[in-house]
């Protein structure tokens, strides 16, 4: 595994149109996935599939809330 990469699908899921930390495979139920550069660091955004078949309006998740760089290695700090 490349220490400067982290597979977001291993740590982020989708529950009824909301991002959740500690989930998995959010990309299987997301559209228009993007990363935004913000003052708080990178923000993952997407339109997420809901249980009723529709999509929730664009949701966002600040990656620095749970992912940190330790001496050049990216680490998930937990749900």
N, CA, C and O atoms as CSV, one atom per row, in Angstrom:
chain,resi,resn,atom,element,x,y,z
A,1,UNK,N,N,0.839,-1.177,0.000
A,1,UNK,CA,C,0.000,0.000,0.000
A,1,UNK,C,C,0.882,1.237,0.000
A,1,UNK,O,O,1.856,1.306,0.749
A,2,UNK,N,N,0.554,2.195,-0.818
A,2,UNK,CA,C,1.282,3.454,-0.873
A,2,UNK,C,C,0.913,4.283,0.355
A,2,UNK,O,O,-0.266,4.572,0.561
A,3,UNK,N,N,1.899,4.677,1.183
A,3,UNK,CA,C,1.594,5.390,2.423
A,3,UNK,C,C,1.021,6.789,2.215
A,3,UNK,O,O,0.491,7.385,3.153
A,4,UNK,N,N,1.121,7.319,0.993
A,4,UNK,CA,C,0.596,8.655,0.721
A,4,UNK,C,C,-0.803,8.599,0.119
A,4,UNK,O,O,-1.314,9.603,-0.376
A,5,UNK,N,N,-1.399,7.457,0.164
A,5,UNK,CA,C,-2.758,7.274,-0.349
A,5,UNK,C,C,-3.595,6.607,0.716
A,5,UNK,O,O,-3.099,5.885,1.581
A,6,UNK,N,N,-4.874,6.874,0.620
A,6,UNK,CA,C,-5.805,6.176,1.503
A,6,UNK,C,C,-7.070,5.915,0.685
A,6,UNK,O,O,-7.558,6.802,-0.016
A,7,UNK,N,N,-7.583,4.720,0.775
A,7,UNK,CA,C,-8.780,4.347,0.014
A,7,UNK,C,C,-10.009,4.782,0.808
A,7,UNK,O,O,-10.366,4.161,1.810
A,8,UNK,N,N,-10.647,5.851,0.352
A,8,UNK,CA,C,-11.778,6.422,1.089
A,8,UNK,C,C,-12.933,5.439,1.224
A,8,UNK,O,O,-13.651,5.470,2.224
A,9,UNK,N,N,-13.126,4.569,0.239
A,9,UNK,CA,C,-14.204,3.569,0.303
A,9,UNK,C,C,-14.018,2.586,1.461
A,9,UNK,O,O,-14.969,1.900,1.838
A,10,UNK,N,N,-12.824,2.503,2.026
A,10,UNK,CA,C,-12.592,1.632,3.178
A,10,UNK,C,C,-13.012,2.282,4.494
A,10,UNK,O,O,-13.029,1.617,5.530
A,11,UNK,N,N,-13.352,3.578,4.467
A,11,UNK,CA,C,-13.602,4.315,5.704
A,11,UNK,C,C,-14.863,5.172,5.698
A,11,UNK,O,O,-15.274,5.677,6.743
A,12,UNK,N,N,-15.482,5.339,4.528
A,12,UNK,CA,C,-16.656,6.209,4.420
A,12,UNK,C,C,-17.787,5.449,3.737
A,12,UNK,O,O,-17.586,4.807,2.706
A,13,UNK,N,N,-18.964,5.530,4.318
A,13,UNK,CA,C,-20.131,4.881,3.740
A,13,UNK,C,C,-21.256,5.877,3.500
A,13,UNK,O,O,-21.093,7.084,3.678
A,14,UNK,N,N,-22.393,5.344,3.094
A,14,UNK,CA,C,-23.595,6.132,2.840
A,14,UNK,C,C,-24.758,5.459,3.563
A,14,UNK,O,O,-25.042,4.281,3.347
A,15,UNK,N,N,-25.423,6.222,4.419
A,15,UNK,CA,C,-26.640,5.746,5.069
A,15,UNK,C,C,-27.774,6.694,4.717
A,15,UNK,O,O,-27.833,7.819,5.214
A,16,UNK,N,N,-28.662,6.240,3.868
A,16,UNK,CA,C,-29.852,6.993,3.449
A,16,UNK,C,C,-29.526,8.410,2.967
A,16,UNK,O,O,-30.251,9.362,3.254
A,17,UNK,N,N,-28.422,8.526,2.230
A,17,UNK,CA,C,-28.076,9.812,1.646
A,17,UNK,C,C,-27.147,10.674,2.474
A,17,UNK,O,O,-26.905,11.831,2.132
A,18,UNK,N,N,-26.624,10.125,3.557
A,18,UNK,CA,C,-25.694,10.856,4.420
A,18,UNK,C,C,-24.357,10.127,4.456
A,18,UNK,O,O,-24.318,8.903,4.581
A,19,UNK,N,N,-23.257,10.877,4.347
A,19,UNK,CA,C,-21.937,10.281,4.558
A,19,UNK,C,C,-21.838,9.798,5.998
A,19,UNK,O,O,-22.358,10.438,6.912
A,20,UNK,N,N,-21.165,8.658,6.197
A,20,UNK,CA,C,-20.880,8.188,7.553
A,20,UNK,C,C,-19.435,7.720,7.627
A,20,UNK,O,O,-18.966,6.975,6.766
A,21,UNK,N,N,-18.735,8.166,8.664
A,21,UNK,CA,C,-17.395,7.658,8.942
A,21,UNK,C,C,-17.525,6.242,9.489
A,21,UNK,O,O,-18.485,5.940,10.198
A,22,UNK,N,N,-16.583,5.382,9.173
A,22,UNK,CA,C,-16.613,4.010,9.652
A,22,UNK,C,C,-17.450,3.095,8.775
A,22,UNK,O,O,-17.517,1.891,9.021
A,23,UNK,N,N,-18.087,3.653,7.757
A,23,UNK,CA,C,-18.823,2.853,6.785
A,23,UNK,C,C,-17.892,2.445,5.649
A,23,UNK,O,O,-16.681,2.654,5.726
A,24,UNK,N,N,-18.448,1.873,4.612
A,24,UNK,CA,C,-17.648,1.451,3.460
A,24,UNK,C,C,-18.419,1.690,2.162
A,24,UNK,O,O,-19.647,1.773,2.145
A,25,UNK,N,N,-17.659,1.795,1.091
A,25,UNK,CA,C,-18.171,1.776,-0.288
A,25,UNK,C,C,-19.170,2.880,-0.631
A,25,UNK,O,O,-20.153,2.627,-1.327
A,26,UNK,N,N,-18.931,4.094,-0.154
A,26,UNK,CA,C,-19.842,5.189,-0.491
A,26,UNK,C,C,-19.924,5.409,-1.992
A,26,UNK,O,O,-20.955,5.868,-2.484
A,27,UNK,N,N,-18.858,5.093,-2.741
A,27,UNK,CA,C,-18.857,5.365,-4.185
A,27,UNK,C,C,-19.875,4.513,-4.938
A,27,UNK,O,O,-20.251,4.858,-6.058
A,28,UNK,N,N,-20.327,3.410,-4.346
A,28,UNK,CA,C,-21.312,2.558,-5.011
A,28,UNK,C,C,-22.700,3.192,-5.044
A,28,UNK,O,O,-23.576,2.738,-5.781
A,29,UNK,N,N,-22.901,4.241,-4.244
A,29,UNK,CA,C,-24.224,4.876,-4.200
A,29,UNK,C,C,-24.110,6.401,-4.230
A,29,UNK,O,O,-24.900,7.106,-3.602
A,30,UNK,N,N,-23.115,6.900,-4.970
A,30,UNK,CA,C,-22.892,8.348,-5.040
A,30,UNK,C,C,-22.769,8.802,-6.485
A,30,UNK,O,O,-22.325,8.051,-7.353
A,31,UNK,N,N,-23.167,10.034,-6.726
A,31,UNK,CA,C,-23.036,10.675,-8.039
A,31,UNK,C,C,-22.284,11.989,-7.857
A,31,UNK,O,O,-22.303,12.588,-6.782
A,32,UNK,N,N,-21.629,12.420,-8.916
A,32,UNK,CA,C,-20.957,13.726,-8.930
A,32,UNK,C,C,-20.012,13.906,-7.745
A,32,UNK,O,O,-20.058,14.924,-7.054
A,33,UNK,N,N,-19.161,12.916,-7.515
A,33,UNK,CA,C,-18.182,12.951,-6.429
A,33,UNK,C,C,-17.106,13.981,-6.763
A,33,UNK,O,O,-16.607,14.037,-7.887
A,34,UNK,N,N,-16.758,14.795,-5.762
A,34,UNK,CA,C,-15.731,15.819,-5.979
A,34,UNK,C,C,-14.978,16.094,-4.683
A,34,UNK,O,O,-15.471,15.816,-3.589
A,35,UNK,N,N,-13.777,16.645,-4.825
A,35,UNK,CA,C,-13.011,17.153,-3.691
A,35,UNK,C,C,-12.931,18.658,-3.824
A,35,UNK,O,O,-12.607,19.180,-4.891
A,36,UNK,N,N,-13.224,19.354,-2.743
A,36,UNK,CA,C,-13.133,20.811,-2.728
A,36,UNK,C,C,-12.010,21.213,-1.785
A,36,UNK,O,O,-11.858,20.619,-0.717
A,37,UNK,N,N,-11.230,22.205,-2.160
A,37,UNK,CA,C,-10.193,22.746,-1.296
A,37,UNK,C,C,-10.814,23.850,-0.451
A,37,UNK,O,O,-11.317,24.833,-0.994
A,38,UNK,N,N,-10.785,23.699,0.872
A,38,UNK,CA,C,-11.382,24.687,1.768
A,38,UNK,C,C,-10.356,25.122,2.807
A,38,UNK,O,O,-9.267,24.554,2.891
A,39,UNK,N,N,-10.708,26.126,3.592
A,39,UNK,CA,C,-9.834,26.576,4.679
A,39,UNK,C,C,-9.638,25.494,5.730
A,39,UNK,O,O,-8.631,25.501,6.438
A,40,UNK,N,N,-10.578,24.568,5.843
A,40,UNK,CA,C,-10.475,23.442,6.791
A,40,UNK,C,C,-9.788,22.235,6.176
A,40,UNK,O,O,-9.676,21.194,6.824
A,41,UNK,N,N,-9.331,22.352,4.956
A,41,UNK,CA,C,-8.703,21.236,4.267
A,41,UNK,C,C,-9.646,20.641,3.244
A,41,UNK,O,O,-10.700,21.213,2.966
A,42,UNK,N,N,-9.277,19.484,2.672
A,42,UNK,CA,C,-10.092,18.892,1.613
A,42,UNK,C,C,-11.470,18.456,2.116
A,42,UNK,O,O,-11.614,17.879,3.194
A,43,UNK,N,N,-12.469,18.753,1.295
A,43,UNK,CA,C,-13.853,18.380,1.608
A,43,UNK,C,C,-14.365,17.483,0.490
A,43,UNK,O,O,-14.378,17.871,-0.678
A,44,UNK,N,N,-14.782,16.290,0.858
A,44,UNK,CA,C,-15.392,15.351,-0.072
A,44,UNK,C,C,-16.858,15.722,-0.216
A,44,UNK,O,O,-17.553,15.894,0.786
A,45,UNK,N,N,-17.340,15.849,-1.452
A,45,UNK,CA,C,-18.751,16.152,-1.679
A,45,UNK,C,C,-19.329,15.178,-2.702
A,45,UNK,O,O,-18.614,14.657,-3.558
A,46,UNK,N,N,-20.624,14.945,-2.597
A,46,UNK,CA,C,-21.317,14.061,-3.544
A,46,UNK,C,C,-22.817,14.158,-3.323
A,46,UNK,O,O,-23.282,14.630,-2.285
A,47,UNK,N,N,-23.558,13.708,-4.311
A,47,UNK,CA,C,-24.997,13.494,-4.174
A,47,UNK,C,C,-25.158,12.013,-3.859
A,47,UNK,O,O,-24.739,11.159,-4.641
A,48,UNK,N,N,-25.762,11.708,-2.721
A,48,UNK,CA,C,-25.820,10.334,-2.229
A,48,UNK,C,C,-27.224,9.747,-2.355
A,48,UNK,O,O,-28.224,10.416,-2.096
A,49,UNK,N,N,-27.268,8.494,-2.756
A,49,UNK,CA,C,-28.507,7.752,-2.964
A,49,UNK,C,C,-29.217,7.527,-1.634
A,49,UNK,O,O,-28.582,7.198,-0.632
A,50,UNK,N,N,-30.533,7.704,-1.631
A,50,UNK,CA,C,-31.357,7.456,-0.447
A,50,UNK,C,C,-32.103,6.127,-0.601
A,50,UNK,O,O,-32.177,5.572,-1.697
A,51,UNK,N,N,-32.645,5.631,0.490
A,51,UNK,CA,C,-33.400,4.373,0.475
A,51,UNK,C,C,-34.614,4.427,-0.439
A,51,UNK,O,O,-34.997,3.414,-1.025
A,52,UNK,N,N,-35.229,5.615,-0.566
A,52,UNK,CA,C,-36.442,5.721,-1.377
A,52,UNK,C,C,-36.156,5.787,-2.875
A,52,UNK,O,O,-37.078,5.927,-3.678
A,53,UNK,N,N,-34.882,5.687,-3.253
A,53,UNK,CA,C,-34.509,5.681,-4.663
A,53,UNK,C,C,-34.046,7.017,-5.192
A,53,UNK,O,O,-33.451,7.084,-6.268
A,54,UNK,N,N,-34.305,8.079,-4.460
A,54,UNK,CA,C,-33.856,9.405,-4.886
A,54,UNK,C,C,-32.444,9.700,-4.411
A,54,UNK,O,O,-31.770,8.849,-3.830
A,55,UNK,N,N,-32.020,10.913,-4.668
A,55,UNK,CA,C,-30.707,11.359,-4.214
A,55,UNK,C,C,-30.877,12.531,-3.270
A,55,UNK,O,O,-31.687,13.426,-3.513
A,56,UNK,N,N,-30.109,12.520,-2.190
A,56,UNK,CA,C,-30.112,13.648,-1.266
A,56,UNK,C,C,-29.317,14.779,-1.908
A,56,UNK,O,O,-28.422,14.530,-2.716
A,57,UNK,N,N,-29.640,16.022,-1.551
A,57,UNK,CA,C,-28.868,17.156,-2.062
A,57,UNK,C,C,-27.396,16.967,-1.687
A,57,UNK,O,O,-27.077,16.179,-0.796
A,58,UNK,N,N,-26.523,17.670,-2.351
A,58,UNK,CA,C,-25.080,17.508,-2.193
A,58,UNK,C,C,-24.689,17.549,-0.716
A,58,UNK,O,O,-25.030,18.479,0.015
A,59,UNK,N,N,-23.964,16.511,-0.305
A,59,UNK,CA,C,-23.469,16.396,1.064
A,59,UNK,C,C,-21.959,16.601,1.067
A,59,UNK,O,O,-21.301,16.434,0.040
A,60,UNK,N,N,-21.416,16.962,2.218
A,60,UNK,CA,C,-19.982,17.169,2.324
A,60,UNK,C,C,-19.418,16.574,3.599
A,60,UNK,O,O,-20.112,16.435,4.607
A,61,UNK,N,N,-18.133,16.223,3.530
A,61,UNK,CA,C,-17.437,15.620,4.659
A,61,UNK,C,C,-16.008,16.147,4.651
A,61,UNK,O,O,-15.310,16.019,3.645
A,62,UNK,N,N,-15.566,16.738,5.757
A,62,UNK,CA,C,-14.195,17.243,5.841
A,62,UNK,C,C,-13.257,16.082,6.161
A,62,UNK,O,O,-13.339,15.491,7.237
A,63,UNK,N,N,-12.375,15.761,5.231
A,63,UNK,CA,C,-11.509,14.596,5.378
A,63,UNK,C,C,-10.542,14.728,6.548
A,63,UNK,O,O,-10.191,13.723,7.165
A,64,UNK,N,N,-10.104,15.942,6.866
A,64,UNK,CA,C,-9.154,16.139,7.963
A,64,UNK,C,C,-9.770,15.842,9.333
A,64,UNK,O,O,-9.045,15.746,10.324
A,65,UNK,N,N,-11.097,15.694,9.403
A,65,UNK,CA,C,-11.725,15.342,10.677
A,65,UNK,C,C,-11.320,13.945,11.138
A,65,UNK,O,O,-11.275,13.681,12.340
A,66,UNK,N,N,-11.025,13.046,10.196
A,66,UNK,CA,C,-10.716,11.657,10.558
A,66,UNK,C,C,-9.485,11.084,9.854
A,66,UNK,O,O,-9.117,9.933,10.092
A,67,UNK,N,N,-8.852,11.867,9.001
A,67,UNK,CA,C,-7.655,11.387,8.300
A,67,UNK,C,C,-6.529,12.365,8.585
A,67,UNK,O,O,-6.683,13.575,8.415
A,68,UNK,N,N,-5.393,11.830,9.021
A,68,UNK,CA,C,-4.260,12.707,9.320
A,68,UNK,C,C,-2.982,12.179,8.689
A,68,UNK,O,O,-2.861,10.999,8.360
A,69,UNK,N,N,-2.042,13.086,8.532
A,69,UNK,CA,C,-0.736,12.768,7.977
A,69,UNK,C,C,0.241,12.646,9.139
A,69,UNK,O,O,0.482,13.612,9.863
A,70,UNK,N,N,0.800,11.452,9.311
A,70,UNK,CA,C,1.811,11.214,10.345
A,70,UNK,C,C,3.117,10.861,9.652
A,70,UNK,O,O,3.286,9.748,9.154
A,71,UNK,N,N,4.022,11.800,9.623
A,71,UNK,CA,C,5.338,11.590,9.011
A,71,UNK,C,C,5.232,11.071,7.581
A,71,UNK,O,O,5.965,10.163,7.190
A,72,UNK,N,N,4.325,11.645,6.808
A,72,UNK,CA,C,4.186,11.276,5.405
A,72,UNK,C,C,3.280,10.090,5.141
A,72,UNK,O,O,3.134,9.674,3.992
A,73,UNK,N,N,2.667,9.535,6.178
A,73,UNK,CA,C,1.754,8.396,6.036
A,73,UNK,C,C,0.346,8.840,6.419
A,73,UNK,O,O,0.150,9.447,7.472
A,74,UNK,N,N,-0.633,8.539,5.569
A,74,UNK,CA,C,-2.022,8.883,5.864
A,74,UNK,C,C,-2.645,7.820,6.759
A,74,UNK,O,O,-2.504,6.623,6.509
A,75,UNK,N,N,-3.334,8.266,7.802
A,75,UNK,CA,C,-3.959,7.360,8.765
A,75,UNK,C,C,-5.403,7.772,8.999
A,75,UNK,O,O,-5.716,8.956,9.121
A,76,UNK,N,N,-6.277,6.770,9.061
A,76,UNK,CA,C,-7.664,6.980,9.460
A,76,UNK,C,C,-7.685,6.935,10.979
A,76,UNK,O,O,-7.204,5.969,11.572
A,77,UNK,N,N,-8.232,7.959,11.619
A,77,UNK,CA,C,-8.181,8.045,13.080
A,77,UNK,C,C,-9.395,7.433,13.766
A,77,UNK,O,O,-9.508,7.493,14.990
A,78,UNK,N,N,-10.292,6.851,13.002
A,78,UNK,CA,C,-11.416,6.124,13.589
A,78,UNK,C,C,-12.747,6.825,13.447
A,78,UNK,O,O,-12.814,8.027,13.190
A,79,UNK,N,N,-13.819,6.044,13.621
A,79,UNK,CA,C,-15.166,6.593,13.460
A,79,UNK,C,C,-15.468,7.529,14.574
A,79,UNK,O,O,-16.557,8.100,14.622
